[in-house]
Amino acid sequence: MSEPAPLHVPGWWQDAVIYQVYPRSFADGDGDGVGDLSGLLTRLPYIASLGVDGIWMTPFQPSPQVDQGYDVSDYCGVDPLFGTMAQFDALLDAAHARGLRIFLDVVPNHCSSEHPLFKAAVAAGPGSPERAMFHFVDGVDGDTPPNNWQSVFGGRAWSRVDPGSDADQQWYLHLFAPEQPDWNWRNPAVGDYFEGVLRFWFEKGVDGLRIDVAHALFKAEGLTDSAGTGTVVDGLRSNPQVSDQEEVHEVYRRWRRVAASYSPERVLVGEVNLAPHRAARYTRHDEMHQAFAFSFVKLGWDAAAWAAVGTELEEARREHGAPLTWALENHDIVRSATRFGGGEQGALRARAGLLAILGLPGGAYIYQGQELNLPEVDVPLEARVDPMWTRGGVSRDGARVPLPWTSASENAFGFSPPGSASPWLPVAAGWGSRSVEAHQAGEDSTLQLLRAALELRKQLTEQEILSPDDGGTWRVEDRSLLVCERGDRFLVAVAMGDVPARLPEGDVVLSSSPLTAEGLLPPDAAAWVLTQDS
């Protein structure tokens, strides 16, 4: 494997491959059944061996854990559940020593109801400066909230401060759980507070931040009713009152100036769940560096749909100069092996999809376990803890089950040390055959395919066959062969039909499944092709 690129490379993020770690399900170091910083530290050599450029860590800051860490009560600390700040510092140093950058999650739309500033707001009463940090509003009457907005997690997006009080009849806004009050970004004090949060982590040497619900910070002036039911689904897009307000862009211009004040420049990556032409506006030259292509993340197995979305993303890139960022999985969506049909066919498709996104122009994000081709787990009803399940009937727990490290079933397939407590979510039966150990032993495993792809990706970049500035030209051949031409010497092909497909002219340098005896790409397989010009 080639040596990792130096950490201080300008623009390194444009074509970086980042590995997403969900800490509580990655590796348990202290035996309490929950993954933690010490477990992650011991597994850093494994992550480095993949050939990725960095790690994105979902929240490990202090939190009551109502939403598994996305209800933050202290943005500048470490929850004892995961370890200590000294352990984080050691992890950061060890990652940098291995050429791995570290991205953290920041959650600026909402905090925990246990956050000191929210508790102070509740105590201060109506009309106070403390309440102006959040959305405290008088209701229509004691039993009727200020408007008809609904929560992402189900039910209304408003809760009474004190349902039994005649003196305080205000309600507060929470687009997610009632324990997650929304910040009022129209108050300049909120912006000042979060600049302090950014600087705290940047001063520590964190390389970048992934910004949760980045498009929803500002709510429409007046907080008026949404048309129709006010339901908030599919990334808040059905309620324009709480999403994509123009004022939000000034937040990211400010944050970009903060990021640029450090050397090397820190990187901002947005969770912007909008259509491509809207999402691209968040990555203009003076705003965030990247935003996830959510219209791509949620695709099924359909060549025409991939080509259409790919073309739309490329058009947005050309219009706004927005670099592309590809992903097929994360902690919030059904794993691709299941989403693409399940069983052996779904596994083949997920493997092909992984190879495909690694060949597309721009950066890529891989979710832990994707390199093991893990399917979604049907977590027993009594074991589910996701608030989206308990409040809205949709569970994300199946993509968050602890990783299997060993073929033997002891200690949750190696997730925890001997003698540990049961894992926070139950592991699946037969998980050992899908473990890191099993994949390490298989020459043709998805783990080995990932390593080969990332090594080849680096080589082709060094040879200037691939470039961070490449665009993509998308088409569908013979009704089911997806083709994305990257630059003028390389293409990605994915056979999405039921019969083997004839590839465009060129040399196949990597494929997710062996070609047929006739040199055709079998169904549910992907290939990287160097064209004849090379």
Secondary structure in CASP SS format (residue, H / E / C, confidence):
PFRMAT SS
TARGET T0000
AUTHOR 0000-0000-0000
METHOD secondary structure of the structure
MODEL  1
M C 1.00
S C 1.00
E C 1.00
P C 1.00
A C 1.00
P C 1.00
L C 1.00
H C 1.00
V C 1.00
P C 1.00
G C 1.00
W H 1.00
W H 1.00
Q H 1.00
D H 1.00
A C 1.00
V E 1.00
I E 1.00
Y E 1.00
Q E 1.00
V E 1.00
Y C 1.00
P H 1.00
R H 1.00
S H 1.00
F C 1.00
A C 1.00
D C 1.00
G C 1.00
D C 1.00
G C 1.00
D C 1.00
G C 1.00
V C 1.00
G C 1.00
D C 1.00
L H 1.00
S H 1.00
G H 1.00
L H 1.00
L H 1.00
T H 1.00
R C 1.00
L H 1.00
P H 1.00
Y H 1.00
I H 1.00
A H 1.00
S H 1.00
L H 1.00
G C 1.00
V C 1.00
D C 1.00
G E 1.00
I E 1.00
W E 1.00
M E 1.00
T C 1.00
P C 1.00
F C 1.00
Q C 1.00
P C 1.00
S C 1.00
P C 1.00
Q C 1.00
V C 1.00
D C 1.00
Q C 1.00
G C 1.00
Y C 1.00
D C 1.00
V C 1.00
S C 1.00
D C 1.00
Y C 1.00
C C 1.00
G C 1.00
V C 1.00
D C 1.00
P C 1.00
L C 1.00
F C 1.00
G C 1.00
T C 1.00
M H 1.00
A H 1.00
Q H 1.00
F H 1.00
D H 1.00
A H 1.00
L H 1.00
L H 1.00
D H 1.00
A H 1.00
A H 1.00
H H 1.00
A H 1.00
R C 1.00
G C 1.00
L C 1.00
R E 1.00
I E 1.00
F E 1.00
L E 1.00
D E 1.00
V E 1.00
V C 1.00
P C 1.00
N C 1.00
H E 1.00
C C 1.00
S C 1.00
S C 1.00
E C 1.00
H C 1.00
P H 1.00
L H 1.00
F H 1.00
K H 1.00
A H 1.00
A H 1.00
V H 1.00
A H 1.00
A H 1.00
G C 1.00
P C 1.00
G C 1.00
S C 1.00
P C 1.00
E C 1.00
R H 1.00
A H 1.00
M H 1.00
F E 1.00
H C 1.00
F E 1.00
V E 1.00
D E 1.00
G C 1.00
V C 1.00
D E 1.00
G C 1.00
D C 1.00
T E 1.00
P C 1.00
P C 1.00
N C 1.00
N C 1.00
W C 1.00
Q E 1.00
S C 1.00
V C 1.00
F C 1.00
G C 1.00
G C 1.00
R E 1.00
A C 1.00
W E 1.00
S E 1.00
R E 1.00
V C 1.00
D C 1.00
P C 1.00
G C 1.00
S C 1.00
D C 1.00
A C 1.00
D C 1.00
Q C 1.00
Q E 1.00
W E 1.00
Y E 1.00
L E 1.00
H C 1.00
L C 1.00
F C 1.00
A C 1.00
P C 1.00
E C 1.00
Q C 1.00
P C 1.00
D E 1.00
W E 1.00
N C 1.00
W C 1.00
R C 1.00
N C 1.00
P H 1.00
A H 1.00
V H 1.00
G H 1.00
D H 1.00
Y H 1.00
F H 1.00
E H 1.00
G H 1.00
V H 1.00
L H 1.00
R H 1.00
F H 1.00
W H 1.00
F H 1.00
E H 1.00
K H 1.00
G C 1.00
V C 1.00
D C 1.00
G E 1.00
L E 1.00
R E 1.00
I E 1.00
D C 1.00
V C 1.00
A C 1.00
H C 1.00
A C 1.00
L C 1.00
F C 1.00
K C 1.00
A C 1.00
E C 1.00
G C 1.00
L C 1.00
T C 1.00
D C 1.00
S C 1.00
A C 1.00
G C 1.00
T C 1.00
G C 1.00
T C 1.00
V C 1.00
V C 1.00
D C 1.00
G C 1.00
L C 1.00
R C 1.00
S C 1.00
N C 1.00
P H 1.00
Q H 1.00
V H 1.00
S C 1.00
D C 1.00
Q C 1.00
E C 1.00
E C 1.00
V H 1.00
H H 1.00
E H 1.00
V H 1.00
Y H 1.00
R H 1.00
R H 1.00
W H 1.00
R H 1.00
R H 1.00
V H 1.00
A H 1.00
A H 1.00
S C 1.00
Y C 1.00
S C 1.00
P C 1.00
E C 1.00
R C 1.00
V E 1.00
L E 1.00
V E 1.00
G E 1.00
E C 1.00
V C 1.00
N C 1.00
L C 1.00
A C 1.00
P H 1.00
H H 1.00
R H 1.00
A H 1.00
A H 1.00
R H 1.00
Y H 1.00
T H 1.00
R C 1.00
H C 1.00
D C 1.00
E C 1.00
M C 1.00
H C 1.00
Q E 1.00
A E 1.00
F C 1.00
A C 1.00
F H 1.00
S H 1.00
F H 1.00
V H 1.00
K C 1.00
L C 1.00
G C 1.00
W C 1.00
D C 1.00
A H 1.00
A H 1.00
A H 1.00
W H 1.00
A H 1.00
A H 1.00
V H 1.00
G H 1.00
T H 1.00
E H 1.00
L H 1.00
E H 1.00
E H 1.00
A H 1.00
R H 1.00
R H 1.00
E H 1.00
H H 1.00
G C 1.00
A C 1.00
P C 1.00
L C 1.00
T E 1.00
W E 1.00
A C 1.00
L C 1.00
E C 1.00
N C 1.00
H C 1.00
D C 1.00
I C 1.00
V C 1.00
R C 1.00
S H 1.00
A H 1.00
T H 1.00
R H 1.00
F C 1.00
G C 1.00
G C 1.00
G H 1.00
E H 1.00
Q H 1.00
G H 1.00
A H 1.00
L H 1.00
R H 1.00
A H 1.00
R H 1.00
A H 1.00
G H 1.00
L H 1.00
L H 1.00
A H 1.00
I H 1.00
L H 1.00
G H 1.00
L C 1.00
P C 1.00
G C 1.00
G E 1.00
A E 1.00
Y E 1.00
I E 1.00
Y E 1.00
Q C 1.00
G C 1.00
Q H 1.00
E H 1.00
L H 1.00
N C 1.00
L C 1.00
P C 1.00
E C 1.00
V C 1.00
D C 1.00
V C 1.00
P C 1.00
L H 1.00
E H 1.00
A H 1.00
R C 1.00
V C 1.00
D C 1.00
P H 1.00
M H 1.00
W H 1.00
T H 1.00
R H 1.00
G H 1.00
G C 1.00
V C 1.00
S C 1.00
R C 1.00
D H 1.00
G H 1.00
A H 1.00
R C 1.00
V C 1.00
P C 1.00
L C 1.00
P C 1.00
W C 1.00
T C 1.00
S C 1.00
A C 1.00
S C 1.00
E H 1.00
N H 1.00
A H 1.00
F H 1.00
G H 1.00
F C 1.00
S C 1.00
P C 1.00
P C 1.00
G C 1.00
S C 1.00
A C 1.00
S C 1.00
P C 1.00
W C 1.00
L C 1.00
P C 1.00
V C 1.00
A C 1.00
A C 1.00
G C 1.00
W H 1.00
G H 1.00
S H 1.00
R H 1.00
S C 1.00
V H 1.00
E H 1.00
A H 1.00
H H 1.00
Q H 1.00
A H 1.00
G C 1.00
E C 1.00
D C 1.00
S C 1.00
T H 1.00
L H 1.00
Q H 1.00
L H 1.00
L H 1.00
R H 1.00
A H 1.00
A H 1.00
L H 1.00
E H 1.00
L H 1.00
R H 1.00
K H 1.00
Q H 1.00
L H 1.00
T H 1.00
E H 1.00
Q C 1.00
E C 1.00
I C 1.00
L C 1.00
S C 1.00
P C 1.00
D C 1.00
D C 1.00
G C 1.00
G E 1.00
T E 1.00
W E 1.00
R E 1.00
V E 1.00
E E 1.00
D C 1.00
R C 1.00
S C 1.00
L E 1.00
L E 1.00
V E 1.00
C E 1.00
E E 1.00
R E 1.00
G C 1.00
D C 1.00
R C 1.00
F E 1.00
L E 1.00
V E 1.00
A E 1.00
V E 1.00
A E 1.00
M C 1.00
G C 1.00
D C 1.00
V C 1.00
P C 1.00
A E 1.00
R C 1.00
L C 1.00
P C 1.00
E C 1.00
G C 1.00
D E 1.00
V E 1.00
V E 1.00
L E 1.00
S E 1.00
S C 1.00
S C 1.00
P C 1.00
L C 1.00
T C 1.00
A C 1.00
E C 1.00
G C 1.00
L C 1.00
L E 1.00
P C 1.00
P C 1.00
D C 1.00
A E 1.00
A E 1.00
A E 1.00
W E 1.00
V E 1.00
L E 1.00
T C 1.00
Q C 1.00
D C 1.00
S C 1.00
END
